């Protein structure tokens, strides 16, 4: 209100800004969406009910180990669940985990995406999606958890997540089934431009190895050119 008064009058010094309250205001005005990090169902359910009471939006629940317990509530509120494929029981609040988490959520109609905050796992999310096959999901359903449902979870599915006219041409060409750990990425395209080619990468690595060998040989040859050459030239025994 103080800001509105100052903006209307245009006189005097502006009121002191409260960045925390500004963030809350943006949340209430749905200009800032919430991505909640947690594990337990009671924590998430409390947040969902709070959002319903005050009219703000929770976009995603991150980790969501117990999200399967409130699948119907999440589906009704439109909150997306961003979960692990099979991580759990590594600490108390993650104790009640199940590998069927993603399947239960998807069957309830919840937008469900896989994720990881581990850099090693995050680089191989297609393997994580492949793990979901043992829970009874189809290959298409499993793959969607790292493609179009991931895009829907962060509200950018108008641009990425699937190959459709008008969307960004971001995709990977695989050597086989992308859900298999034996499959390799052969090409990576971003905005319709090829950024990686396995064949070109192999040729480049071979060229680098050749150049490295040539440099090493040149250094060794220069070091064995006689006493008058090299960094040890002129040095003799003694103190």
trRosetta pair geometry for C-beta under 8 A, 3 or more apart (Angstrom, degrees):
i j d omega theta_ij theta_ji phi_ij phi_ji
1 4 5.5 -53 -147 36 34 112
1 5 6.3 36 153 -20 66 104
2 5 5.7 -53 -148 36 31 112
2 6 6.3 28 154 -17 65 107
2 15 4.1 58 133 -45 127 163
3 6 5.7 -56 -145 38 31 108
3 7 6.1 29 157 -17 66 108
3 14 7.4 31 -120 -166 73 97
3 15 5.9 -105 -69 43 64 120
4 7 5.9 -55 -143 39 28 109
4 8 6.2 28 156 -20 63 109
5 8 5.8 -59 -148 37 28 110
5 9 6.2 10 161 -5 66 112
6 9 6.1 -63 -139 47 28 99
6 10 7.5 104 165 -69 55 24
6 11 7.9 -130 -148 55 66 49
6 12 7.0 -102 -130 74 96 99
6 14 5.3 114 155 -126 156 64
6 15 5.9 -154 -27 -9 145 90
7 10 7.1 23 -171 -68 27 67
9 12 7.4 13 107 23 126 102
14 17 7.9 15 128 -49 116 85
17 22 6.8 -3 -174 -37 96 134
18 21 4.0 35 106 22 118 114
18 22 6.4 161 89 -20 62 84
19 22 5.4 -51 -145 35 35 116
19 23 6.5 40 155 -22 65 100
20 23 5.8 -53 -155 31 32 111
20 24 6.7 29 149 -15 64 104
21 24 5.5 -51 -149 37 38 113
21 25 6.2 43 150 -23 67 103
22 25 5.5 -51 -148 34 33 114
22 26 6.5 35 152 -20 64 102
23 26 5.7 -51 -150 34 33 112
23 27 6.6 36 149 -20 63 103
23 32 6.5 -68 -161 68 67 170
24 27 5.5 -52 -152 33 35 114
24 28 6.4 32 152 -16 67 105
25 28 5.8 -54 -146 38 33 109
25 29 6.2 21 156 -9 66 111
26 29 5.8 -62 -142 47 29 105
26 31 4.4 -87 -160 74 81 105
26 32 3.8 58 127 -5 112 118
27 30 7.5 26 178 -78 32 32
27 31 7.8 -82 -57 52 19 67
27 32 5.0 -56 -73 75 59 103
27 33 8.0 127 -126 -97 71 15
27 34 6.4 47 -135 -54 115 100
27 56 4.9 22 154 -146 83 148
28 54 6.4 -74 -118 153 93 110
28 55 6.9 56 -159 81 71 92
28 56 5.3 -77 -103 -72 38 113
29 32 7.9 61 63 14 83 78
30 33 7.3 30 -160 -79 65 73
30 55 7.8 -80 -45 141 108 81
30 56 6.1 -178 -75 -139 72 63
30 57 5.3 61 -125 4 99 113
33 57 5.5 -42 -124 95 86 106
33 58 7.5 110 -175 -150 79 17
33 59 3.9 57 159 -37 125 124
33 155 7.3 117 9 -2 169 144
34 47 7.6 -147 127 177 149 125
34 51 7.4 -132 34 -92 140 126
34 56 7.1 72 -14 135 119 116
34 57 6.9 178 21 102 88 54
34 58 4.7 -47 73 -118 113 63
34 59 6.1 168 65 13 48 80
35 59 5.7 -37 -74 67 73 106
35 60 4.7 8 -127 58 83 100
35 62 6.0 54 165 -32 93 113
36 43 8.0 -176 159 136 129 102
36 44 6.8 148 103 -113 140 77
36 47 5.6 73 -94 155 166 173
36 58 6.1 -18 -11 -152 118 116
36 60 7.2 -167 30 96 65 56
36 61 5.4 -21 69 -115 98 62
36 62 6.5 -167 91 18 42 83
37 62 4.4 -27 -102 69 65 121
37 63 6.2 67 -160 3 66 114
38 43 4.7 -134 178 107 151 141
38 44 6.0 -175 81 -60 132 85
38 61 6.9 -58 50 -163 94 92
38 62 7.3 103 19 67 52 72
38 63 6.3 -158 76 61 28 118
38 64 7.4 57 78 -75 72 48
38 93 7.9 -89 -177 158 71 137
39 43 7.3 62 56 35 54 138
39 63 5.6 -49 -85 122 65 130
39 64 7.5 -167 -129 -92 32 7
39 65 4.4 3 -158 24 81 117
39 66 6.4 68 151 4 62 96
39 93 4.1 109 75 138 144 105
39 94 5.1 -94 -149 -76 140 71
40 43 4.7 92 71 4 91 105
40 44 7.1 -169 95 -2 50 88
40 65 7.4 -10 -69 63 37 101
40 66 5.2 16 -144 30 36 140
40 93 5.4 -85 -44 -161 102 97
41 44 5.9 -63 -150 42 34 107
41 45 5.9 32 158 -21 71 111
41 66 3.9 -97 -39 125 87 119
41 67 7.0 164 -98 -90 79 24
41 69 4.0 -50 -89 72 154 129
41 70 5.0 149 -157 -19 103 110
42 45 5.8 -54 -139 38 30 111
42 46 6.3 35 159 -23 63 105
43 46 6.0 -57 -154 32 26 111
43 47 6.7 22 152 -14 62 107
44 47 5.7 -58 -152 37 35 110
44 48 6.2 34 153 -20 69 106
44 61 5.3 26 -126 -126 127 141
44 64 6.9 58 -77 -117 153 81
44 66 7.6 -173 15 81 126 91
44 67 6.6 3 46 -102 175 74
44 70 6.2 -173 94 50 116 147
44 74 7.7 -10 149 -78 128 108
45 48 5.6 -51 -144 36 34 112
45 49 6.3 30 157 -15 66 106
45 70 5.1 -157 -76 -106 103 157
45 73 6.2 33 -119 107 91 164
46 49 6.0 -58 -148 39 28 107
46 50 6.3 31 152 -21 63 108
47 50 5.5 -54 -146 36 32 114
47 51 6.4 35 154 -21 65 104
47 58 6.0 95 138 -87 109 149
48 51 5.7 -53 -151 33 31 113
48 52 6.6 30 151 -18 63 104
48 58 6.2 -90 -97 29 63 148
48 70 7.5 178 15 150 153 142
48 73 6.0 107 113 149 160 114
48 74 7.0 -108 -99 -91 151 59
48 77 5.2 -149 -160 -15 111 174
48 79 6.2 -92 -106 -22 109 150
49 52 5.6 -51 -148 35 35 112
49 53 6.4 36 153 -22 66 105
50 53 5.7 -55 -148 34 32 112
50 54 6.3 -4 165 10 67 110
51 54 6.7 -73 -138 53 24 85
51 55 7.7 -120 174 56 55 5
51 56 5.2 -96 -140 74 79 74
51 57 6.4 88 -168 -109 126 16
51 58 4.9 -104 -63 -19 161 99
51 77 7.1 88 84 -167 126 133
52 55 7.8 29 -172 -70 22 38
52 77 6.6 -93 -66 -115 107 114
57 78 7.9 -41 -147 89 101 117
58 61 7.2 33 155 -58 122 80
58 77 7.2 20 51 140 106 128
58 79 5.0 -1 96 -110 104 116
59 79 7.3 113 142 -137 11 68
59 80 6.5 -14 158 29 60 105
59 153 7.4 100 154 172 91 59
59 154 7.2 64 155 -119 131 42
59 155 6.7 -75 -145 -22 126 116
60 79 7.0 143 -110 -175 21 79
60 80 4.7 -34 -104 75 77 98
60 81 7.3 147 -158 -99 73 14
60 82 5.1 25 -177 -11 124 116
60 113 7.9 -36 -134 39 127 122
60 153 5.3 61 -96 178 122 97
60 154 7.0 -18 -38 -78 139 64
61 64 4.4 90 118 -77 110 113
61 67 5.9 148 97 -97 141 124
61 74 7.3 -78 4 -119 136 128
61 79 6.0 54 -21 155 101 121
61 80 7.3 -168 20 92 70 50
61 81 5.3 -19 59 -116 104 64
61 82 6.6 -180 81 28 49 74
62 82 5.1 -18 -110 72 56 115
62 115 7.0 -58 -145 70 85 154
63 82 7.5 17 -13 93 27 79
63 83 6.8 45 167 -122 22 55
63 84 7.0 5 -145 -20 58 97
63 94 7.8 -84 172 -99 122 109
64 67 3.4 11 178 -37 109 127
64 81 4.7 -178 152 -157 174 97
64 82 6.6 129 6 60 124 46
64 83 4.6 -79 72 -86 108 93
64 101 7.3 143 118 176 93 131
65 83 7.4 140 -81 -142 34 99
65 84 7.4 5 -94 27 75 109
65 87 7.9 -88 -102 99 102 81
65 88 5.5 131 -145 -112 116 100
65 93 7.4 128 46 133 141 73
65 94 4.7 -162 -93 -132 170 74
65 96 7.1 118 133 74 108 68
65 97 4.8 -67 -166 -93 105 93
65 101 7.1 -89 -159 -104 37 153
66 69 4.9 -12 170 9 89 121
66 70 7.6 57 129 4 84 93
66 96 5.7 40 -93 86 106 111
66 97 7.6 -97 -65 -89 62 53
67 70 6.5 -78 -161 52 46 85
67 71 6.9 82 143 -79 74 68
67 74 6.5 27 -171 -42 98 157
67 81 4.5 122 169 -133 162 135
67 83 6.2 -118 28 -78 137 126
67 101 6.3 79 56 -168 93 106
67 105 6.0 16 118 -84 114 127
67 110 7.6 178 154 145 120 167
68 71 5.6 -3 -153 -49 42 110
68 98 6.4 -52 29 52 158 119
68 100 6.9 76 -116 103 158 80
68 101 4.7 -122 -41 -130 119 63
68 104 4.1 58 -140 79 108 143
68 105 6.1 -97 -94 -49 68 83
69 96 8.0 27 -46 124 131 132
70 73 4.4 -41 177 42 94 120
70 74 5.8 101 116 -26 87 94
71 74 5.8 -59 -148 37 30 110
71 75 6.3 31 155 -20 66 107
71 104 5.5 -124 -66 140 152 94
71 105 5.2 -149 -122 -105 107 54
71 107 7.8 16 168 70 151 77
71 108 3.7 145 151 1 115 167
71 110 5.8 -114 -156 -20 79 133
72 75 5.7 -52 -147 35 32 113
72 76 6.4 31 155 -18 64 108
72 108 5.7 -118 -75 -158 52 127
73 76 5.8 -57 -149 37 30 111
73 77 6.3 13 159 -7 65 112
74 77 6.1 -67 -144 45 29 100
74 79 4.7 -90 -151 66 81 101
74 81 6.1 26 176 -49 158 108
74 105 7.1 -26 79 -140 143 97
74 108 7.3 77 65 109 97 133
74 110 4.8 25 110 -109 117 127
75 78 7.8 35 -179 -68 27 33
75 108 4.8 -134 -42 140 138 95
75 109 4.2 78 -140 76 126 98
75 110 5.0 -96 -75 -65 78 75
79 110 7.5 -18 83 -143 66 104
80 110 7.0 137 -132 174 41 83
80 111 4.0 -46 -113 85 94 110
80 112 7.2 -172 -166 -75 77 29
80 113 6.6 26 166 3 118 106
80 149 7.8 162 -148 175 118 84
80 152 6.7 166 -100 114 139 87
80 153 3.9 177 148 -125 156 79
81 102 8.0 -172 104 -112 120 60
81 105 5.0 -93 49 -151 148 154
81 110 5.3 31 4 148 113 132
81 111 7.2 158 25 85 64 57
81 112 5.2 -10 68 -111 97 74
81 113 7.4 174 93 30 51 66
81 153 8.0 -91 56 -119 27 121
82 112 7.9 163 -87 -159 34 46
82 113 4.8 -17 -113 73 76 100
82 114 7.5 94 -163 -165 64 4
82 115 4.7 29 169 -7 104 133
82 150 7.9 77 -117 -124 100 72
82 153 5.7 108 -72 -177 102 152
83 101 5.3 -144 167 123 156 129
83 102 5.7 -163 73 -75 130 84
83 105 7.2 156 -4 0 144 156
83 112 6.7 -26 20 -160 111 93
83 113 7.5 139 22 78 63 48
83 114 6.6 -50 75 -110 61 52
83 115 7.2 122 53 28 16 88
84 87 3.8 -59 159 32 163 101
84 88 7.1 -177 72 -44 134 79
84 97 7.9 -13 66 -152 119 135
84 101 7.6 53 65 59 67 146
84 114 7.0 59 -139 -149 23 82
84 115 7.2 -73 -78 66 54 63
84 116 6.7 76 -111 -90 87 78
84 128 7.6 -100 -164 -159 60 126
85 99 7.2 15 153 -147 62 82
85 102 6.8 -22 -119 -16 54 139
85 114 5.7 15 -55 -129 87 128
85 128 4.3 -172 -20 -174 137 84
85 129 7.2 -134 -89 -73 131 24
85 131 4.3 91 159 71 139 130
85 132 5.9 -108 -139 -55 102 83
86 99 4.7 6 -112 -111 87 98
86 131 5.6 -97 -20 155 122 147
87 90 6.9 -30 180 -9 90 125
87 94 7.5 -37 135 -177 85 139
87 97 7.1 -93 109 -162 45 163
87 116 7.8 120 -19 -114 144 93
88 94 5.1 -156 -147 163 60 97
88 95 7.4 93 169 -154 91 8
88 96 7.8 -87 -174 82 127 25
88 97 2.2 -103 -144 48 154 164
88 98 7.2 9 11 -16 172 24
89 94 6.1 -113 -35 116 18 88
89 95 5.4 59 -114 -133 63 45
89 97 5.6 -114 -28 30 76 114
90 94 5.6 -4 43 80 72 139
91 94 5.2 67 55 26 72 104
91 95 7.5 -95 102 -50 34 76
92 95 5.6 -21 -160 -31 35 116
94 97 5.6 8 172 -43 77 118
97 101 6.9 -45 -164 -48 74 130
98 101 5.4 143 74 -48 78 79
98 104 7.8 49 88 -7 129 134
99 131 7.5 -106 -158 149 114 109
99 134 7.3 -18 142 88 139 109
99 135 5.9 -156 128 -77 93 115
100 103 4.9 -61 -162 48 70 114
100 104 5.5 73 138 -28 91 101
100 135 5.2 159 -105 -146 65 122
101 104 6.2 -62 -150 35 23 107
101 105 6.4 18 157 -15 62 111
102 105 5.8 -61 -149 39 30 111
102 106 6.1 26 158 -17 67 110
102 112 5.2 134 -151 162 78 139
102 114 7.0 -13 -97 -73 142 89
102 132 5.7 -60 79 -118 142 124
102 135 7.1 126 64 65 95 162
102 137 7.3 -36 109 -44 109 148
102 145 6.2 3 -161 -108 138 150
103 106 5.9 -58 -144 39 29 108
103 107 6.2 26 159 -17 65 109
103 132 7.0 158 -56 -164 91 99
103 135 4.5 -150 -33 138 139 128
103 136 6.2 69 -132 61 150 96
103 137 5.5 -141 -98 -54 97 102
104 107 6.0 -59 -146 39 27 108
104 108 6.5 22 155 -16 62 110
105 108 5.8 -64 -153 38 29 109
105 110 4.1 -70 180 63 87 128
105 112 4.5 123 106 -85 123 130
106 109 7.8 66 -179 -59 32 14
106 110 6.6 -88 -78 59 30 76
106 112 4.9 -86 -67 21 84 141
106 137 7.1 56 59 -108 155 121
106 141 6.4 98 165 -169 160 117
106 145 7.9 -77 -72 -77 131 106
111 149 5.5 176 -167 -157 77 90
111 152 4.9 -124 -149 110 138 123
111 153 5.5 179 133 -78 118 74
112 145 5.9 -36 114 -114 86 99
112 149 5.7 -7 67 165 49 146
112 153 8.0 23 -165 -74 5 121
113 145 5.6 151 -134 -168 37 67
113 146 7.2 111 -158 -86 79 38
113 149 5.1 -171 -76 119 78 92
113 150 4.1 113 -135 -95 126 63
113 152 7.8 -176 -55 60 116 81
113 153 4.4 -76 -9 -21 139 152
114 125 6.0 154 100 -163 117 104
114 128 5.1 166 164 121 148 125
114 129 5.9 -150 14 -75 152 74
114 132 7.8 -125 -64 -43 132 127
114 145 4.6 66 -13 143 96 114
114 146 5.5 -33 49 -69 109 87
114 150 7.4 -51 44 -78 60 110
115 122 7.5 3 -173 -109 59 94
115 125 7.8 -17 -113 -119 29 126
115 150 7.9 136 -69 -123 86 107
116 121 4.0 -84 144 98 169 119
116 122 4.7 -147 73 -67 101 75
116 125 7.1 -163 10 -94 109 90
116 128 6.8 -161 -35 -74 122 157
117 122 7.5 32 -114 -55 10 124
118 121 4.3 56 81 20 111 108
118 122 6.2 175 81 -19 53 89
119 122 5.6 -54 -137 37 29 116
119 123 6.7 32 162 -24 61 103
120 123 6.3 -61 -162 27 27 108
120 124 7.5 -13 153 13 59 108
121 124 6.3 -85 -158 53 38 89
121 125 7.5 75 150 -79 71 62
121 128 6.6 71 179 -60 101 124
122 125 6.4 2 -156 -54 40 100
124 127 4.5 7 150 14 105 119
124 128 7.0 123 111 -18 73 87
125 128 5.0 -46 -152 34 51 117
125 129 6.4 55 149 -21 72 98
125 146 4.6 155 133 -128 118 137
126 129 5.6 -48 -149 35 36 113
126 130 6.5 45 148 -26 62 102
126 143 7.9 9 -134 -121 81 78
126 146 6.3 -146 -83 82 52 162
126 178 4.7 -99 -153 161 136 90
126 179 6.1 -134 172 -97 86 38
126 183 7.5 -81 126 74 143 122
127 130 5.4 -50 -153 29 36 118
127 131 7.1 47 148 -29 62 93
127 179 7.7 121 -108 -164 30 48
127 181 5.3 52 -113 -90 110 88
128 131 5.8 -42 -163 16 37 116
128 132 7.9 44 144 -24 58 94
128 146 7.2 122 72 -66 101 131
129 132 5.9 -43 -170 14 46 115
129 142 4.7 122 170 160 87 88
129 143 5.8 85 159 -96 146 37
129 145 5.4 169 -115 65 99 106
129 146 4.8 -94 -56 -5 133 122
129 178 8.0 11 72 118 131 97
129 179 5.8 -100 100 -115 96 92
130 133 6.0 -26 -174 -3 52 114
130 142 6.6 87 -92 157 26 142
130 179 3.6 141 -93 -179 92 84
130 180 6.5 142 -116 -69 148 26
130 181 7.0 -141 64 -42 163 77
131 134 6.5 -43 -180 19 54 108
132 135 5.4 -52 -166 30 58 114
132 137 4.7 -12 143 41 105 135
132 141 7.4 -122 125 108 132 93
132 142 4.2 172 73 -118 118 101
132 145 6.7 106 -22 14 161 150
133 137 6.3 -97 -100 67 37 80
133 139 6.8 12 -98 -84 112 64
133 142 5.6 -30 -60 -59 73 157
133 179 6.7 96 -38 162 128 145
137 141 4.2 -124 -174 92 103 125
137 142 4.9 130 109 -58 124 84
138 141 4.6 96 52 8 78 102
138 142 6.9 -144 92 -5 40 87
139 142 5.7 -56 -145 38 31 111
139 143 6.1 28 158 -18 66 109
139 177 7.5 -79 -146 -156 138 115
139 179 6.1 -131 -142 -4 93 151
140 143 6.0 -56 -144 38 27 108
140 144 6.4 35 154 -29 61 105
141 144 5.7 -53 -152 26 30 116
141 145 7.5 37 152 -28 59 96
142 145 6.2 -50 -168 15 37 112
142 179 6.1 52 109 -109 133 138
143 146 6.6 -74 -166 47 44 90
143 147 5.8 12 149 1 79 125
143 178 6.6 81 -117 76 115 121
143 179 6.5 -96 -73 -60 90 109
144 147 5.6 -78 -130 54 35 96
144 148 5.3 -40 -148 49 84 94
144 149 4.8 74 148 -11 89 109
145 149 5.4 -28 -106 62 38 131
145 150 6.8 75 163 -46 37 91
146 150 5.7 24 -150 -30 27 137
147 150 6.2 124 47 25 8 106
147 151 7.1 -22 152 -8 44 106
147 161 5.5 114 155 -162 65 59
147 162 6.6 89 150 -73 111 63
148 151 5.5 -53 -148 36 37 113
148 152 6.3 39 153 -20 67 103
148 157 6.2 65 -163 -133 73 114
148 161 3.8 94 -114 162 51 105
148 162 4.7 23 -85 -48 115 102
149 152 5.4 -48 -144 36 38 114
149 153 6.4 49 152 -30 64 100
149 161 7.6 152 6 -155 24 121
150 153 5.6 -48 -151 25 32 117
150 154 7.1 -1 160 7 62 102
150 161 6.6 -173 66 -113 76 99
151 154 6.7 -76 -154 50 30 87
151 156 5.3 -99 -161 79 82 76
151 157 3.9 117 122 -87 107 72
151 159 7.6 -153 -158 64 125 69
151 160 5.0 -161 -111 92 131 79
151 161 2.8 -96 13 -65 149 126
151 162 7.6 -120 34 -10 151 74
152 155 7.3 29 -170 -79 35 36
152 157 4.5 15 -75 -44 62 142
152 161 6.7 98 -29 -136 70 164
156 159 5.3 -46 173 43 85 107
156 160 5.7 11 126 37 105 97
156 161 7.3 148 97 -29 75 112
157 160 7.1 -87 -117 70 35 53
157 161 4.6 -30 -125 25 77 154
157 162 7.6 36 -162 8 89 99
158 167 7.4 -167 151 -105 39 91
159 167 5.6 135 -169 -148 30 79
159 168 5.0 33 171 -6 87 106
160 167 6.4 146 -81 -179 31 113
160 168 5.3 -25 -76 53 84 114
160 170 5.4 -10 -125 45 111 131
161 167 7.8 -100 43 -160 70 148
162 167 6.8 96 77 36 66 173
163 167 7.1 -155 -138 69 28 127
163 169 7.5 46 -129 -128 88 66
163 171 6.1 14 -76 -72 113 140
164 167 4.9 71 61 1 80 123
168 190 7.8 -11 164 -169 114 57
168 191 5.7 -51 -158 -94 98 60
168 192 7.8 -125 -171 -24 58 81
169 189 5.9 -49 134 134 93 122
169 190 7.8 123 92 176 69 14
169 191 6.2 65 54 -172 80 15
169 192 3.8 73 53 -70 135 70
170 189 6.6 -170 -134 100 31 73
170 190 5.3 22 -113 -122 86 57
170 191 6.9 17 -67 -39 82 44
171 188 8.0 -169 98 -149 39 48
171 189 5.3 4 55 56 72 107
172 178 7.3 107 91 -114 119 129
172 185 5.2 -58 -169 -136 121 107
172 187 7.0 164 -158 86 51 56
172 188 5.4 -15 -107 -105 80 70
172 189 7.5 -169 -79 22 33 73
173 185 7.4 102 71 -164 50 63
173 186 5.0 -60 102 66 95 100
173 187 4.1 21 39 48 114 99
173 188 7.9 -136 22 -63 72 33
173 189 7.6 59 -17 -11 95 105
174 177 7.4 -63 117 95 142 9
174 178 4.7 -161 -40 -81 164 82
174 183 5.0 17 180 170 119 123
174 184 7.1 152 -157 80 70 35
174 185 6.1 -50 -103 -104 67 49
174 186 6.5 132 -142 6 14 92
175 183 5.4 180 60 -155 84 70
175 184 4.7 31 3 51 130 80
175 185 7.8 -102 -11 -56 86 8
175 186 5.4 119 -61 -45 78 111
176 180 5.9 -32 104 49 116 136
176 182 6.9 -6 57 96 143 89
176 183 4.3 -131 61 -104 89 101
177 180 4.4 82 79 -9 100 111
177 183 5.8 -136 70 -58 51 141
178 183 5.8 -132 -108 104 30 157
179 183 7.7 68 48 14 30 141
180 183 4.5 102 72 -18 94 104
184 198 6.5 78 136 -104 120 153
185 188 6.2 24 166 -57 127 95
185 196 7.3 28 129 107 116 133
185 198 6.9 162 102 -59 59 113
186 197 7.3 1 159 -153 65 56
186 198 4.6 -76 -140 7 52 125
186 199 7.6 28 -167 -20 89 85
187 194 5.9 -48 -168 -140 111 109
187 196 6.3 162 -153 91 42 71
187 197 5.4 2 -106 -105 84 64
187 198 7.0 -93 -57 -3 53 83
188 194 7.3 115 77 -157 48 61
188 195 5.2 -50 97 65 98 94
188 196 3.9 33 33 41 106 111
189 192 6.5 3 172 -129 113 13
189 193 6.5 159 -156 75 75 29
189 194 5.3 -42 -98 -93 80 55
189 195 6.8 148 -116 9 25 82
190 193 6.1 -31 70 61 66 83
190 195 5.2 19 14 -19 108 132
194 197 6.2 33 164 -53 126 99
196 200 8.0 -165 -173 62 42 110
196 201 6.6 13 -165 -52 84 124
197 200 3.9 64 76 17 114 108
197 201 6.3 -179 85 -15 55 84
198 201 5.5 -53 -143 36 29 115
198 202 6.5 33 156 -22 63 103
199 202 5.9 -53 -153 31 29 110
199 203 6.7 25 151 -15 62 106
200 203 5.6 -54 -150 38 36 112
200 204 6.2 38 152 -21 68 106
201 204 5.7 -54 -146 36 31 112
201 205 6.4 32 155 -19 65 105
202 205 5.8 -53 -148 36 30 111
202 206 6.5 32 152 -20 63 105
203 206 5.7 -54 -151 35 32 113
203 207 6.5 33 151 -19 65 105
204 207 5.6 -53 -150 35 33 112
204 208 6.4 34 152 -19 66 104
205 208 5.6 -51 -147 36 33 113
205 209 6.4 36 153 -20 64 104
206 209 5.7 -52 -149 35 32 112
206 210 6.5 34 151 -20 63 104
207 210 5.6 -53 -150 34 33 113
207 211 6.4 30 154 -16 66 106
208 211 5.8 -55 -147 39 32 109
208 212 6.2 35 153 -22 65 106
209 212 5.6 -53 -146 35 30 114
209 213 6.4 32 154 -20 64 105
210 213 5.8 -55 -151 35 30 111
210 214 6.4 29 152 -18 64 107
211 214 5.6 -54 -147 37 33 112
211 215 6.3 33 155 -20 66 105
212 215 5.8 -55 -149 36 30 110
212 216 6.4 30 154 -18 65 107
213 216 5.8 -55 -148 36 30 111
213 217 6.3 29 155 -17 65 108
214 217 5.8 -56 -148 38 30 111
214 218 6.3 32 154 -21 64 106
215 218 5.6 -54 -148 35 31 113
215 219 6.4 31 154 -18 65 104
216 219 5.8 -54 -150 36 31 110
216 220 6.3 28 154 -16 65 108
217 220 5.7 -56 -145 39 31 110
217 221 6.1 33 155 -21 65 107
218 221 5.7 -54 -145 36 29 111
218 222 6.4 29 156 -19 63 107
219 222 5.8 -56 -149 36 29 110
219 223 6.4 25 155 -17 64 110
220 223 5.8 -60 -148 38 31 110
220 224 6.5 9 161 -5 66 112
221 224 6.4 -71 -146 44 28 97
221 225 7.1 56 153 -58 61 93
222 225 6.0 -30 -160 -18 35 122
222 229 7.0 -127 180 153 66 125
222 230 6.8 140 139 -86 76 85
223 229 8.0 -168 -132 117 21 100
223 230 5.1 82 -135 -112 55 129
225 228 7.9 -73 114 69 93 71
225 229 4.0 -18 83 65 114 153
225 230 6.6 159 44 -34 93 99
226 229 5.3 76 61 16 78 102
227 233 6.1 115 158 -132 53 73
227 234 7.7 125 160 -46 90 35
228 233 5.4 51 -164 -145 24 125
228 234 7.9 59 -122 -49 50 74
229 233 5.8 151 49 -73 7 129
230 233 5.4 138 64 -39 66 91
232 235 5.0 -70 -175 25 75 128
